């Protein structure tokens, strides 16, 4: 690459600002930031607890409604879960039969 002989980089002048740091109380600022951080954490945790409690109330209401409308629901769900477990067991057995790790032993 050929750079012309009269090429010069531009010169920028950065103004120097005089800051008087003794006016800034760093420990006090750090204490306030810590205090506000704790308050924000407490608010976040409190909101999460309230949301979880509200979810539990809604879940209990839903279960009561479902049991009222369909008393055999629990038995039906239990049957579906048992069937899903038996299918999962069969699939796991089939997969373990064809596992390359089993053949390596």
Number of C-alpha atoms within 10 A of each C-alpha: 3 4 7 7 6 5 7 8 5 6 6 6 6 6 6 6 6 6 8 7 8 7 7 10 9 11 9 10 11 11 11 12 12 12 12 12 12 12 12 12 12 12 12 12 12 12 12 12 12 12 12 12 12 12 12 12 12 12 12 12 12 12 14 13 12 14 13 11 10 11 12 11 14 13 10 12 11 11 12 12 12 12 12 12 12 12 12 12 12 12 12 11 12 11 11 13 12 10 11 10 9 9 9 6 5
